[in-house]
């Protein structure tokens, strides 16, 4: 866990509560509330076998992904808007840690299925297919 990101996240929670805005935690408890569009990136093969935030090890051959707020275990359809290719991934990590325009970080296999390896990134839409089991 990165303490800087945790501190920033809890700071955002406090500010949204003070401003009377909906909490980012609301999105975690009701993830099927809509679609999200932004940029997808993918994990480096060098991370294969490294521990993820969920405690799992990254498997470049699995259909998994990182999302900033969706609960672990949530199944998400990722649609590449350039070529209409899609894949369903399971959220098992936090990220991406870049600009807010980056909405998901997919595994190597998911990136292959989306045909985004050559470009290194893709504009995508995310749709929750199945909420995480509690």
C-alpha positions as CSV (number, residue, x, y, z in Angstrom):
1,X,0.0,0.0,0.0
2,X,1.3,3.4,-0.8
3,X,0.8,5.7,2.2
4,X,0.8,8.9,0.0
5,X,-2.1,7.6,-2.0
6,X,-4.0,6.4,1.1
7,X,-3.6,9.8,2.7
8,X,-4.8,11.5,-0.5
9,X,-7.7,9.2,-0.8
10,X,-8.9,9.8,2.8
11,X,-8.3,13.5,2.3
12,X,-10.7,13.4,-0.7
13,X,-13.2,11.5,1.5
14,X,-13.1,14.2,4.1
15,X,-13.4,17.1,1.6
16,X,-16.3,15.5,-0.2
17,X,-18.1,14.9,3.2
18,X,-17.5,18.6,4.2
19,X,-18.7,19.8,0.8
20,X,-21.8,17.7,1.0
21,X,-20.9,15.8,-2.1
22,X,-21.5,12.0,-2.6
23,X,-18.6,10.0,-1.2
24,X,-16.4,8.0,-3.5
25,X,-17.3,5.0,-1.3
26,X,-20.9,5.3,-2.6
27,X,-19.5,4.1,-6.0
28,X,-17.9,1.1,-4.3
29,X,-21.2,0.0,-2.8
30,X,-23.2,0.5,-6.0
31,X,-20.8,-0.1,-8.8
32,X,-23.5,-1.0,-11.4
33,X,-24.6,2.6,-11.5
34,X,-23.3,3.4,-15.0
35,X,-20.5,3.5,-17.5
36,X,-17.1,5.1,-17.4
37,X,-15.1,6.3,-20.4
38,X,-11.4,7.0,-20.4
39,X,-8.0,5.6,-21.3
40,X,-6.9,2.0,-20.6
41,X,-3.3,1.1,-20.2
42,X,-1.8,-2.3,-19.5
43,X,0.6,-3.9,-17.0
44,X,4.2,-4.5,-18.0
45,X,5.1,-8.2,-18.4
46,X,7.9,-7.5,-16.0
47,X,5.3,-7.3,-13.2
48,X,4.2,-11.0,-13.8
49,X,4.3,-12.7,-10.3
50,X,4.4,-9.5,-8.3
51,X,1.9,-9.0,-5.4
52,X,-1.2,-6.9,-6.1
53,X,-3.2,-4.7,-3.7
54,X,-5.7,-7.6,-3.3
55,X,-3.0,-9.9,-2.2
56,X,-3.1,-11.9,-5.4
57,X,-0.1,-12.2,-7.7
58,X,-0.2,-10.6,-11.1
59,X,-0.7,-13.1,-13.9
60,X,-0.2,-11.6,-17.3
61,X,-2.3,-14.4,-18.8
62,X,-5.4,-13.9,-16.6
63,X,-8.2,-11.5,-17.6
64,X,-7.8,-9.1,-14.7
65,X,-7.5,-5.4,-14.2
66,X,-6.9,-2.5,-11.7
67,X,-9.5,0.2,-11.0
68,X,-9.3,3.0,-8.5
69,X,-12.7,2.4,-6.7
70,X,-14.5,-0.7,-7.9
71,X,-14.5,-3.5,-5.3
72,X,-12.2,-6.5,-5.9
73,X,-14.0,-9.2,-7.7
74,X,-16.2,-6.9,-9.8
75,X,-16.5,-8.1,-13.4
76,X,-16.2,-5.3,-15.9
77,X,-16.6,-5.3,-19.7
78,X,-13.9,-3.1,-21.3
79,X,-14.7,-2.0,-24.8
80,X,-12.0,-0.5,-27.1
81,X,-13.7,2.4,-28.8
82,X,-11.3,2.4,-31.7
83,X,-12.0,-1.2,-32.9
84,X,-15.1,-2.3,-30.9
85,X,-13.2,-5.2,-29.4
86,X,-14.3,-6.1,-25.8
87,X,-13.2,-8.3,-23.0
88,X,-14.6,-9.0,-19.5
89,X,-12.0,-8.6,-16.7
90,X,-12.1,-9.1,-12.9
91,X,-10.9,-6.3,-10.7
92,X,-8.1,-7.4,-8.5
93,X,-5.9,-4.4,-8.0
94,X,-5.9,-0.6,-7.5
95,X,-4.8,1.8,-10.1
96,X,-4.0,3.1,-12.6
97,X,-1.8,5.6,-10.7
98,X,-1.5,8.1,-13.6
99,X,-3.8,10.9,-14.7
100,X,-7.5,10.7,-13.9
101,X,-8.1,10.2,-17.7
102,X,-6.7,6.7,-17.2
103,X,-9.6,4.6,-15.9
104,X,-8.3,1.1,-15.9
105,X,-5.1,-0.9,-16.1
106,X,-5.6,-4.3,-17.8
107,X,-3.5,-7.5,-17.9
108,X,-1.4,-8.4,-20.8
109,X,-3.9,-10.9,-22.1
110,X,-6.8,-8.5,-21.8
111,X,-4.7,-5.9,-23.7
112,X,-4.1,-8.5,-26.5
113,X,-7.8,-9.2,-26.7
114,X,-8.5,-5.5,-27.0
115,X,-5.8,-5.2,-29.7
116,X,-4.2,-2.3,-27.9
117,X,-0.6,-3.6,-27.5
118,X,0.8,-1.7,-30.5
119,X,-0.7,1.7,-29.4
120,X,0.1,1.1,-25.7
121,X,-3.2,2.5,-24.7
122,X,-6.8,2.7,-25.8
123,X,-9.8,4.9,-25.3
124,X,-12.4,2.6,-23.7
125,X,-15.8,2.4,-22.1
126,X,-16.2,0.3,-18.9
127,X,-19.5,-1.4,-18.0
128,X,-20.0,-3.4,-14.8
129,X,-21.2,-6.8,-15.7
130,X,-21.4,-8.3,-12.3
131,X,-20.9,-6.7,-8.9
132,X,-18.4,-8.2,-6.5
133,X,-19.8,-11.0,-4.3
134,X,-19.9,-10.1,-0.7
